[in-house]
Amino acid sequence: MFGFGKKKSANNTEVRTSTTASIFNWLFGNNTNKSYLNISTVYACIRMLSDSISMTPLKLYQTTDKGREEITNTPLSRLLKNPQANTTGFQWMNTMLVQLTGWGNAYSVIEYDDDMNPMSLIYIPSSSVGVYETFNEVEPYYYQVTMNSGKLMKIFPEQMLHFRNISLNGYEGLSPIAYHASTFDRAYYESEYATNFMQKGGSMSGIITTDKKLKADQIKQLKEDFSNAYGGSENAGKTPVLGDGMIYTQLKPMSPADADYVNSKKLTKSEIMEIYKVPPPLLGIIDATYSNTEQLALIYQRYTLTPIYAMIEQEMSLKLISFVKQDKFYLEFMSDALLNATAKDKAEVVTKLTEKGVMTLNEARRKYNLKDLTDLDEVVLPLNSAPMKLHKEVLTPKEPDPISSEVVEIESDDELRQLVHKLSSDIGRLKKEVGNGMASNPPSTPTKKV
C-alpha cells in the first residue's frame, strides 16, 4: 500500500511511482477511510510544527565584504511575501508544512516571468503528484501532476519545490503516519472506544432472556427498542422495564479503568510526540519536568525546527535563485523570532549589545519598532573596553616635548652667521624680559638685620 508500484513508460523503461493518493487519503480521510487528523495529539503536533515554521520570517540575504545584507526590493523578496495570487507567505508555508509533517511531502510548481524570475509558487496537493524514476543520469526522476480535469502534466525537478521528510530513495519523503501505522491506529481506536463508551451508556450492560421463541425480525426490533430507550449516556442509570416474560440480567461492564485506558492513552500520546519531536509541555502536558521554559524553547528549536529550517532554506535557495548568484545570495529563516524573551531579558541583551559596539542605538530602537533618531548611527564604545589602538591614538594624552626635535640644515657660512645672530638676539630679548620682570616684582626673601 505504501512504497512503490511498478509501471512501464512509453519507451518500455521501467520506472517506479509512489501510491500518493492512498497515503493522502489515509492521513486526511475521505468518504470511506478514517482520518488521523481526528486524533487530538496528531492534530496538535501537526498544528504546532506548521505554525512554528510559518510564523518564522524567511528573508533574502546577500553576502558582502562587510558581512551580510538583507535584500528587500527584488522579485524574489516580494515572492516570499506573496507566493501566489491572494495568498500570504504564512498561508502558503502553513499549507506546505501540514502536507510535509503529515504526509511526508509537499509540492509547489514554480512559475517564471519572461526574464526567468520566479513569479509564483502554485501549491499542488500531495495526492495529485507522483514521483517517477527514469534511471537517466541527466534527469533521474520527474514529477507527474494529475490536474483536476484528469490531464497529466510532467514537471522536472528544477520546476518543482519539493519539501520532503527523511527518504529511503532520495526522491520522496516517508510519511510519519504511514510508517508508524500501529501507533496511530491504536490512538484512533482509543478515541473510538471512548466515544462509543460514552454514546452507548457506560453504566449499563446486560442480556435479555425469555422462554419464548422469537423470530429474527422480533429480535432485531427488541434490540433497537431497548437501545433507544436505555442506551446512550443520556439514559445511563435508567431501570429497564420489560414484559412478555422477558428477564434482564445486568452484567458488570468493563470500565476504561479495567481496560487500562488511561495509561494506554498516555503512552500513545507520548509515542506520537516522540515521532514528531514535540516536547509535551508545548501541548499542555504539564506532568513532564521542565524547570526552565527558555531552555525548553531552545531544545524545541534546535532539535525539531532547525532541521526543517535547513531543508526548506536549501531547497528554496537551490530552486529560486539562479546558479550564478547562489554564491552571494541565499534564503534564511530568522529563527530568533521564536525566542521571545521577557521585557527585562530583552532590554538587558540590547543594552549589552550596544555597550559592546555590536549594534548602534538606532539598530536597538528598531528592535522595539521605534523610528531612527539623528546622531545615533555611530557605534558607541565605553572607555574601559575600547580597542588598544584607539587608546594609543585618541584616548591616551600625549605629553608636550619641551625640547624641539627640529633639525636645521646649514648649507653655507652666511646661513650659519644669520642663525647665530638670530639666536643671540633672542637670548638678549629673553634676558631683558626677565630683568624687567624681576625689577617690577622683587623677590620677597626676608633680609637679615646687621
Secondary structure, 3 states (H helix, E strand, C coil): CCCEEEEECCCCCEEEEECHHHHHHHHHCCCCCCCHHHCHHHHHHHHHHHHHHHCCCEEEEEEECCEEEEECCCHHHHHHHCCECCECHHHHHHHHHHHHHHHCEEEEEEEECCCCCEEEEEEECHHHEEEEECCCCCCCEEEEEECCCCCEEEECHHHEEEEECCECCCCCECCHHHHCHHHHHHHHHHHHHHHHHHHCCCCCCEEEECCCCCCHHHHHHHHHHHHHHHCCHHHCCCCCCCCCCCEEEECCCCCCCCCCHHHHHHHHHHHHHHHHCCCHHHHCCCCCCCCCHHHHHHHHHHHHHHHHHHHHHHHHHHHHCCHHHCCCEEEEECHHHHCCCCHHHHHHHHHHHHHCCCCCHHHHHHHCCCCCCCCCCCCCCCHHHCCHHHHHHHHCCCCCCCCCCCCCCCCCHHHHHHHHHHHHHHHHHHHHHHHHHHHHCCCCCCCCCC
